[in-house]
């Protein structure tokens, strides 16, 4: 696989256009956020900031993305469906950032938005079989195609939103995911996916100066859900259409961080008898902060994890499963060693606190008298 150099030139122009528009649009969007009252006030311990900060920054990302896409990309039927669906997601996000909406209402609107690209042909029709010993190389989904596609789009849309808990985290992770998809699209000469991802990368980078710690503006639900929606739909357009054994793993690797964090959050809440939609302070980024890392260190750590997963996906696409596995393990070892060198104090203190907490919990549990009327203590922890 070789890069097509004319396509690379257009990709660079697309990145530059989205970056410039996103950067220039952020100040007026910030003023608009103040005018309509879209301000994030720190009212609970889940929020890391101490002073009110305007949100709606996702509107600048969206405008940068749309300008670049309309200038440089071909708007076919599938792309039209994706853009129309993204408009609904952004409108929903704007309203929610101004006045919070009920979770169920947002969920229903997200399903409606996902049906628009689906009706335009953006559908997961088959998955490669992860069982290498099976005679069937692919699973043709048939009647399951529609629910699985809806689940994927709505799931990734919310997964990116859930990791938006630290300055620059969701924006940077989305940029890394989009860059990975961009590289893979260039390798297979898929101009449509490449130019769309280029626009997304540029829009994210353009907003980054306002969003890095200490953040001057948040992207809000407007930006986080928009980024998740575009990543989800474009992964269907590109990654799920690779008719090779590796296609099952590639999108899950690229979007591995938000997928893992969301799945872990759902399992954790259900295990506690809580609603899976109930917010808490136990996401991966919260745990890194509790280990002693500051916001910049925690965000850098998660950037590295996302980049490792992305590079492994590229190797998997170009070199096969064995090389990708070796590459992934090697990068993990390097990352662990680097973490111990860069953050030795934080890592050691975090491990000691985790072990002390676990031992203390087990000690109290073993000493606690059996009382059938006692219960619910752990739910408040």
Order of alpha helices (4+ residues) and beta strands (2+ residues): alpha-beta-beta-alpha-alpha-alpha-beta-beta-alpha-alpha-alpha-alpha-alpha-alpha-alpha-alpha-alpha-alpha
